[in-house]
């Protein structure tokens, strides 16, 4: 787990090694253990290392292959490197280190781009071919590890964080107002390869690029969910799920540093810690107990579930009790590490949780991230499931499922049947000629009627095609690839790496994800329960009070309450600041009235008020001048005047 910079000149002029080092220094938090540099001809690598496998100097990066032809920089972890190493030794490769970087480099030497299908892990890496003066760059299947690119006439830059480009002076960054408008008006984040900075883009998950810097890179996809979705459900899915889950936890416990776990009272993290304890026991006696970290918010009491898990596993627990004033005081620094706005105060709490991990000497943490998107863990997925049943000719089964859900969640069956009827009606009316155009016009009208955001910003809003999920599988795939998981992965990576901590996610083992997308809806949702296959696989392994719970808190905070009380004046101060007033982004008077309504309790507006505050902080911190968003319009008008 590390951070790197690559600069590749378009004309093979000597790359600026000093600049690449300066860019990497801005990411020192990603790799506090070591630094490394390599430059040759038109290429410069700079590297920051967080040592997890093989802590010796022999695993330093950039790493050069034994034959001297290839150089690699690598951020991530290859969990099956031990098995790959044995296979490569049989093929004649020799190794001088005990880490995963050399195995990854040898895998590329042996199989080229085909090595990607053999890897189990998370990665962003670049290999430089010194003979042909070409690069190969790839990002893992789900985009767990970040990789950004910037291209202009000088050449190509690849880097682990935006700030390496933004704050180094390499390029003049300007706001990407299309992306910004989408966030401010629709609260959409990280759903495509654009960033909040014009010209800086994400390398798409599950893709690779090979070539040079004479043209902008074109990324080729090497993995997607199509193949898994097309396959039939296996004969014994629960047993197969249990085996793959156990193995996913096992390989993610590998490393030469202590491994901990992020523990809530939920099904996902409880399943992980139970397997961690079992795995540790199978490996022999240990003096160090599994250490768990948990966030405590008095408004969302998970104590009975956490305590039951601790009694069964014997794990040691470190609790974080977040103070809203403290969270406010670190908000701007948190945004500096994130590079872009976040979705809620939850991100700031996770930032503190990762700091607590490092304070207790934990460099690797296992997390349940991804389980909800892969196994249908959110209650919103039930409407997709019921709709699937109706469309497949089983309305009475859907009726029984709705009644069971209503009993388990203490909701009105009539209201749920009404929601299903509306969903079914929406599905069919989209087939009516002209409906989509009418819906697009209504959407635009709704956006333009937003009184919080200025008309200047609305000019930059562009409608994008919002896919409509027809099935539960459609919804889950959208969650994994576009609308939820990419954001959460960005949040977790930046928060962890801000403190030099690596996060590993067993539920995003590609083998497990592929199996999950082969399973029928009944294996994920049934009656009042989500994640059915996981619950069945964990029978007898975790406390029943956790396995059978139906309530889901997620990762909640009391932000709504904080913005009515403790943080109210802070929010007003940001709104009243000269920078916010003169930015031209907001209709301040409208937001002040909304703040009064929120304070009085007539409306719950905490989420959007947080967006206003954090964006104002991010905008100022990013160094954008007042009214900068008007510059494209001014340039366009001057061009029109000149041409006339």
N, C-alpha and C positions, 0 to 999 in steps of 0.2 A: 504494500500500500504506500503510494508515493505520489510525487508530482513531477512533471517534466515539461520541458519546452523543446520544440524543434523548429529551427529556422532553415528553410531550404531556398536558396537563391535561384531565380529564374534563369539567370545567365551564367551560373557557376562562378560568379565573383565570390571572393572570400566572405563567408558569413561573419556577422559581428558576434564573436564569442562573448565579448564583454556585455553586450546587450542581452544575450540569452541568459547569462549568469544573473544579470539584474532582474530579468523577468522571473527566473526561478526563485530568486530570493524573496519575491513577493508571496511565494507559496511555501515559505519555510515551515509553516505549521503542518503542511502535509508530510514533510519528511524532516523531522528534527534530529535524526540520527546521523546523517551523513550528506555530503554533497558530491557531485561528480560532473565532469565536463568532457566533451569530445568535439573537435572541429576539424574539418577537412574539406578542402575545395569549397564548394558552395553550401556546405551543411554545418550547422552547429547544434549540438545537444547540450542541454543543461538539466541537472537532475537533483531532486531532493528525496532522500531515502528514509522510509519508516521500516526498520528491520523487524521482520516477523519470522521468516524462514532463514536459517543459516545466518546467524548474527555476525559472522566473521567478515573481514574485509574482502575475502575472496568472492563474495556475492555483490560487491559494489557495482553500481551502474554509472554511466553506460557500460555495457558488457560487450566485449569483442569475442567472436567465435574463435575456436582453437585454430582454424585455418586462416584467420585474419580477414576473411572476406566480409563478414556481417557484423553490424553493431546494433544493439537493441537498447531501447528504454521502455520500461514496462511498469504500469501502475495497476495493481490488482493482486489476485491470488489464484493460482491454478491448484485446485484442491486434489486432483488426481495425478499430481506430478510424480508421486512415488511409482504408480503403476506405469505411467508413460516412460519414466526413466528406465525401468526394467525392460520395457519393450524396445527402447532405443539402444540400450546396451546390447541386446540380442542382435540388433541390426548393425552393430559395430561402432557405435558412438562411445566415447570415453568422457567422463565427467570429473571436473576438479573441484566442484562445489556440492553442497548438500541442499541447495535451494531450488525454487521453482523457476527462477529466471533463466538459468542455463538450460533447463529442460524445455522451456518454451522456445528458446532460441534454436535448440537442436531439433525440436519438432518442426519449426519452420524450415530449417535446412533440409529435413528429410521429406516433408510432405508439401511444402509450399502453402498456398491458401487452404488446401484441404486439411491442414492441421486444426483449423478452427472447429471442425465438427467433432474432433477428438477431445477437445478441452472441456473440462467441468470446472467452472469458476466464474470469476468476474475480471474483466480486463479492459484496458486501453493500452495499446502498445504500438511502437513504430520500429521497424527493422530497416536499416540502411544497407544497401548492397554497394560496397565500396568499389567493386569492379565495374558494375554497370551504372553506378551513380543514380540509383533509383530507390524509392522507398516503398515499403508495404506497411499500411496502418490499418488497425481493426479495433472494433469496440464490441463488447460482449453482447450476448443475445438480448438482454433486457435493458441494457444501458445502465447497469448498476454503477459502473465507473465512468466518470465524465471525460469527454474529449471535445475540444472546440477547435475550429479552424477559421483562419482569416487569410484571404488571398487578395493581392493587388499586383501591380506591375513588377514589384520587387521580388515576389515569390510567394511561398506558402509558409504559414505558421500553424503549428499544431501545439496545443497546450492543455493542461489539466484544469485551468480555471480562467475565467474571463479577465480577472484583474491583472493577469500577467501581460495582457495586451493593453487593457484600459489604463493601468497606472504606470506603465513602463515608459511611456512616450513613444512606443513603436508606431502607433497609429492614433490619429485624432478620432476619438469615438464620439458619435452623435446619437441621440435617442432614436430608437426605432419606434416611431409613433403609431405605426399600425399595430404592433404587438402591445404597446402601452395602452392604446385605446381599447383593445380587446380585453385587457385586464381591468381597466377602470370601469368599463361599461358592462362587461359580462363576467368578470371575476374568473377569467380563463388564463391558465398558466401552463407552460411547458408541454403544450399539446402538439407542437411540431418542431422543426429544427431551427426556427428563428429564436433570437434572444432579444433582450431589451436594448441592444446596441446594434446599430446598422453596420452590416459587414461582418459581424461575428456570429458564427452559426455553430450549432451542435452537429457532430458526426452522428448520423442516425444509429440507433441501436441495431445490432445484428447485421452490420455492414462492414465492408472493407474497401480499401482503395490501394491501388498500386500504380506507380508512375513517377513523374517528376514534377517540377514546378513550372513547366512551360505553359500549362493550361490549368484552369481551376479543376480541382478534383471531382470525379464522378464516383459515387459510392455504389457498390454492388452488394445486394443482399445475399447472405449465405444461410440465413435461418429465418423461418417464420412458423406460425401455428397451423398453416394449411394442412400439412401432412398429418399432424396429430388429429385435427378435427375430422379428417376423412376416414380415420381408422375406426374399427369397431371396438366396443368395450371389451376388455379382456375377461376371461372366464372367472377369475377370483380377484376382483378389483380391490377389496379391502386388504387382503393379504399382500397383494403386490404394492399397494400404497404404503402399508406398514413397513415392508422391506425397504422401499426406496426412501421413505422418510427417515428411517433409522440410519441408512447409509449416508443420506444428505447431512445429518447431524454429525455423524462419525467423521467424515472427511473435513467438515468445517471446524472441527476441534483440533486439527493439525496445526502445528506451529511450535516455535521455540520460546513462546512468551505465554503468560497467563491468559486464560479465556474466561470471560464472564457472560452474563445474559441479561437482557432487558426484560424485566418481568412485570406484567400487569396481572390482573386477576382473570384474564381471558384464556380461552382455549388454546390459542396458538403458542404463546410463550410458555404456558404450563406444559404443553406437549414437548416443547424443545428442552426445557430444563429437566424433565423426567428422563429423556433420552441421554442428556449430557451426564447425568448422575450414573445411569446404567453403563454408559460407555466408559466412564472413568473407573467404575468398579471392575469392569471386565479387563481393563488394562493393568490392574494390579493395585496394591495399596498406595495411597497418596496422602501426603500430609496437608495439602491445601484443599479446602472445601470449595465447591462451586460458589462463586460470588454473584449475587443478583442485585440489580439496581431497579428501583421502583419510584415512580412519582406519586405523591400523595396530594390530593385535593379534597378537603373535607366535604365538599358538596357532592362528591362521587366516591362513595365508600366501597372500595374493593377489598378491604381488610379481611373479611371472612374467607374469600377465595385465595388470597395470597397466603394467609396463615395456614390454610389447609395444605397448600403446596409446599410450604416451608417444612411443615411437620413431616410430610412424606419424603421429601428429598434431603432434608438436613442442610439445605443451602444457607449461606450467610446473606443477609439482606442489608443493603444500604438504601435508606429512604431519602428522597429529595422533597422537601417541603418548600415549594416556590413562594417567594414573597413578591407581590405585584410591583412594589417600588423597585425591588432589585431587578426584576424582569425589564421594567421600563428603562432602568439605567444602562442595561446592556443591549438594548434593542438596536441602537445604531451600529454598535460593533458587530452584533450578530448579522446585520444586513451587509456589512462589509465582507464578512466571510461568505455569505450567500451569493453576493454579486447581483442578485435580482430580488425583487419583492417576493414575499412568501404568502402562504394562504391564511395563516392565523397565528395567534399567540402560542399555539401548541408548538410551533417551530422553535420559539425562544426557550420554551421549557425543555425541549429535547436537547438544545444547545447546552443548557445547564446540566442536564443529565449526563451528557458525554464528558463534561468537565469533571463531574463527580467520579466517573469511571477512571479517568486518568489520575485523579488524586489518590485513588485506591490501587494504583499500579496496574490497571487493566488496559492492555493495548489492543485486545480483540474482544468484541462483543457480538453475541448471537442475537438476532432480532426476528420477530415474527412477521416482518414486513412482507407483503405480497400474498399472504394467505387469504385475505378478504377478497382480493381481486381474482385470484385463481380458483378458489373454492366456494365463491358466492357467500361471503360473510356479512354483507350488508342487508338489512331488511328490505331495501329498495329492490333487490333482485327478485323478491317473491312475486311481484306483479308480472315480471317476465315469465316466471315459471308457470303461474296460473294461466297466462295468456297462451303459452305453449300447449298446455293441456286442452284448452278450448279449441285452438286451431287444429289440433291433431285428432279432434273428434271425441274428447273425453270431458265434456262439461260437468258431468256429475262427480267425477273424480276431483275436478277443480273446486266444485262446491264443497266437498268434504275437506279438502286441503285448506280452503279459506276458513271454514268453521273451526278446524283444529288450530290454525294460526290465531284466530280471534280469541279462543279460549286461553291459549298459552301466553298471549301478549296483552290480554284484557282490553281488546278493541272491539268495535262494533262490527259484526258480520255484515250488516246491511251497508255500512260505509265502505267496507272492503269490496263487496260485490259491485257497488257503484263505481269504485275506482277501476275495477277490472272491465266493466262495461265501457267506461270512457276510453280505456286503453285499446280495447278491441275496436271501438268506433274510430279512434284516431288511426289505427292501422289501416282500416279500409278507406277512410276518406282521403288518405294520401294517394290513393290510386285514381281518384277523381281528376279528370283533366282540368288543369288550371289551378288546382288546390295549392301546389307547392309555390307557385308564383304569388298567390294570395297570402300564403303563410310568410313568405319572404318579405312582402310589403308590410305585413303586420309587425314582423320582427323589427324592420327598420323604423317603423313608426314608434315602437316601444323604446328603441334605443334613442331616437332623437327627442323623445319626451323626457328623458332623464334630466332632472334639474340640478343634480349634484355636479355634473361635469360640464365644463364650458363648451360652447359651440365650436371653438377653435379645435378642441380635441376631437369632437365628433366628426369633423371633416376628415379625420384620418381613419375613422372606422370603416372597415371593408367587410361586407358579409362573406362568411366562409360557409361551405357546405357542411352542415351538421348531419352526420350519418344517423339514420333512425334504426335502432336495434329491433329486428323482427323476432329474435329468439333470445333465450337466456344466454346461449353461446355467443351471440352477437354482442350482448351487453358486457359479458365477461371479457371478450376480446378487446372491446373498446377501452375497458378499464385497464387492461394490461398494456395496451399499445399506445393509448392516447390521453384519456381523460382523468386518470387518477394516479396510476403507478409511476409514470415518469416524473411527476411532481414530487411524490413522496420519496422516490429514490434520490432526487437532487437534494431535497431537504436533509435526508439522513446522512448522505455522503458529506455535505459541507459542514453539518453540525459536528459529525464525528471527527473529520479531518482537521477542523479548527483546533482540536485538542490532541492531534496525533493519535487518533483511535480508529481502528479498522472495524467495520460492521459487516457481518456475514449473515446471509439470509437463507436458511435451509429450504423454505417454501418456494424459493426461486431456483432451486436445482432444476435444470432444464428437463431432466428425466421425469421429475415429479410433475412439472407443469404439463409436459406432453401427455402423461397419464391422465391428469385432471381434465384435459380438454377432450379426451376420448370417452369420458364417463357421461352417462345420461344425467338429465336434470335431477332425477330422484336420488342420485348419489350425492347431490349437493344440498338440495332443499327438500324438506318433507315435514308436513304438519307445521309445528312452530319452530322447527330446528333448521339452522344453517349448517354448512360444512358437515353434512351427514357422514361422508366417508371418513373424515378425520375423527369424528366422535366414535364411530364404530371401530376404527383402528386403535383408538386409545382406551378402549374398554379394558379395565383391570390395570391400567398403567398410570392413570392420573386420578386425583380425587373425584368422586362422583358429583360432588357439589359444583365442580368446575365443568365436568364433562356434560352435565345436563342443564347447565344454566342457559336461559334464553335471552336474558338482558345483555345489551352490548353498549358499553360506554365509549369504546374506541380509545382515544387519548384526549380526554376532555380537560378543559380549564374553565375557570369562572370569569372569563374575559368580559362577558356581558355585564356581570356585576361590578367588576373592577372599573369599567369605563363609566359606570354610574356613580362611583364613590371615589375610591382611592386614586384612580388615574384620570378622573374627570378634568381636573385643572390642568394637568399635563397636556391632555388632548386639546383643551382650549388654547393653551399657550402655543402649540404648534399651528393651530388654525389662525391665530392672530399674528403670527410672525410675518415679518415683511417678505421674506423669501416665499412663503406660501401664498400670501395675498397677491404678490406681483408675478407669480409664475404663470398666471393665465390658465391654470389647469382646472381650477374649481370655482364654483359659485359659492363663495364663502358664507354669504348671508343665509342661503338655503341650508347649508350644512350646520350652521349654528342653530337654526330652528329645529333641525332634526336632532341635534345633540340635546336640546331642551326636552324634546319628546322622549328621547331615550332615557334621560335622567328621571323624568316623571313616571316612567314605566308604561306609557301608553303604546310604545313600540320597542321591539328588540332590534337595535341597529348596531350592536357591538361589532359584528363582523365587518360591516362596511366602514364604520368609523375607524377600525383598525387599519383597513386598507388605505384610507385617506392619510392617516398619520404616518404609516410606514412608507408610503410612496413619497410623501413630502420629505422624509428623512433620506430616503434613497436618492431622490432627485438632487438634493443639496450635496450629499456625500459624493455622488458621482461627478460632481464638478460641472454640471450643466448650468449654463447661464439663464437668467430670467428671460422668459418669452422665447426661449430657443426653439420651441416647437413651431413658432411662426416662420422660422427661417425658410423652410421649403416653399411655403406659400409666397413669401416675399420674392424669392428667387424666381419662381414661376411667373409672378406678375411682372418683374423686371424684364424677363425674357419676352413676354408678350408685348410689353411696351416697345422694347428694342426692335422686335420683328415688325411691328406696325409702323 
